[in-house]
Each structure stands twice: as C-alpha cells, then as structure tokens.
Amino acid sequence: MENMCKEDLMELIQSTNFTVIELGLYLDTHPNCPCGLSAYEDHSRTLKRAVDIYERKFGPLTIYGVDSDTDWTWVETPWPWQKGCD
Amino acid sequence: METNCDNTQFDESEVVEASGELQAESCSSCGNGWSDDIRSGMWNDNGGRGGRGRGMRPCGDRPCGSRPGGVRPGSDRPCDDRPCGNRPGGVRPGSRPGGMRPCGPGNGRPCGGRPGMRPGMRPGMRPYGNGPRSTELGDGADLHSEWNCKSRVINTSDGRSMVMGCEGQTMSGCHMNDPMERLGDAFPPVMAFVPWQQWGDLYEPDCGLKQGTIFKDLNYIFCGTRC
C-alpha cells in the first residue's frame, strides 16, 4: 500500500469506503453478527491506513486530514475544478 | 342513459343507494350489472376490493329507511325517495360498505376530504384527487387538488406513473370492473415476505463498488436498469 500510486490509492480508498458503508448498513440490522463485525473491523482498518498514507503523500482528503502544524495544507492541492479529483 | 359494457356510459339517475351501497342498473348488453365500479374505479375503505361491510343489504331486504333517520351519513337523499328493491336478491359480492360513495360534486361529500393515506391504500399509492383527468402526471403532483376523485395514480416499477380508474375512460368491458384488474400480471396483489438477510460471500471492495453492493446475495439483475 505504501508503494501505490495516487490513482490506485484513491481507488482503494473509494472502494474500501464503500465496503465499510455497506457493512455498516448490514450491521444496522445485524448488530451482533460476528462475521459482519469482523469484516467491518478489517475493512475499516484498511481504510484508515489507506487514508493516512494518501494524506501523508498527496495531501488531505477532507478538512479533518489537514496537517496544520506548520501551514494550511488544505489549499495546497488542486481543487476539484482544477481536476484535482482525476 | 343506459349502462353499456362498451362505452361505459352512465347516468346519475340510474345509480341508486341502498343501505349505504352504491348500485347501478345492470348492463344493458350483458346484464352483468354492477357497473358502478366501472364508473368509480374506487376501492372500498375496508382495505381493498370486495368485502361485505356495514349496511350491505339492499333496501329490498329490509324496510326502506330503516336506518335511523332514513338518511345515510353524508347523503342528502333518504332511502324512501327512490325505488326500493330494484335489484332482486341484490347483494352483490364485493360491494362497497356503507358510506363508500365516490366523492365529488353532488355525491354528498367533498372531494379530497380525506387527505393522506386511506385505509386500504398501499404504500406508494396516492390518494384520490378531484381535478381534471389526464394520463399525464409527473411525480409530486397534488392529486387531492388536481385529480378526479375516481382516479388513482400508480407508480410503476420503472418510475412512470399510471392513472387508473378514470370513470370508464379507458375501460371496455364489464369484467373490467376494477381498475387494478387491468394491470394484470404487472401488479398482482401480493403479500410480501422478505427473508432476513444472512451473512454470505462478499465481493472484493473494487468489485463491490462496481456492482453496487458487496453482498453477492443481493446482487440481482434488476430488469429495467440492466436488462
């Protein structure tokens, strides 16, 4: 995962995020399902790791990922209308 | 004006009330009668078609005007001022219970007088309106104020809306005495039993994102979108 390019990492984040949401919906109706809980834990952990790597290498994905220790990194990466999402 | 299977023309004078039931003369062509359903296209308030509700006996079965006051609720016409027992034997199966007359001008109760869901309406069905009839309607139209009381709009599975039961507007036979029957196999009345989802195989995240679900058990081919 560390060696993935920006596009591949973004695809991983998007698909894993979708999986986490799906599992969350399943767990809404099956809150005690051990398989669901286990899968949620796995994919949620993968998502967090992928987001951490992406934001560390390519900039924040959300406002909550801004590294504000030295400067405001939120505006350093391209905006969506600058093809920043491509 | 006679009732007719082909053109479903009716005259108000032929529609009589009997103990809270709307009746019409039988069809002059086939004699099947009960064309009031064709006229109204309404369902009863008991939760669907048919059923024998309160006060279903025709006047001929009992002394006319035996209802206290001789006037049924919402009616401005007592039972006594019309011919009684004009339908021998006449309790029809599946007739409407008392007080089920179509709403509208001259019918004793205002249109759209019961906003929201009516008893017997299914989720997704819309209430009767009381405006002009049409076959064109977009989602979100205010049926109560714009549509005829005898019309009903049904949302089809492909997102379109159909207007049903528009006072014989498109009906052509006595057997079509209920607008829902004209939908045939497309909208059979059902009771739905949905199994509880069980844990099963999952797609990989990238495949799940493309399929729209990560659960293999839920990945159906939905006609109308992918067929």
Chai-1 contact restraints between the chains, C-beta under 6 A:
chainA,res_idxA,chainB,res_idxB,connection_type,confidence,min_distance_angstrom,max_distance_angstrom,comment,restraint_id
A,S15,B,P205,contact,1.0,0.0,6.0,A-B,restraint_1
A,S15,B,D206,contact,1.0,0.0,6.0,A-B,restraint_2
A,S15,B,L209,contact,1.0,0.0,6.0,A-B,restraint_3
A,T16,B,P205,contact,1.0,0.0,6.0,A-B,restraint_4
A,F18,B,L209,contact,1.0,0.0,6.0,A-B,restraint_5
A,T19,B,P205,contact,1.0,0.0,6.0,A-B,restraint_6
A,T19,B,G208,contact,1.0,0.0,6.0,A-B,restraint_7
A,T19,B,I214,contact,1.0,0.0,6.0,A-B,restraint_8
A,E22,B,I214,contact,1.0,0.0,6.0,A-B,restraint_9
A,C33,B,W199,contact,1.0,0.0,6.0,A-B,restraint_10
A,C35,B,W199,contact,1.0,0.0,6.0,A-B,restraint_11
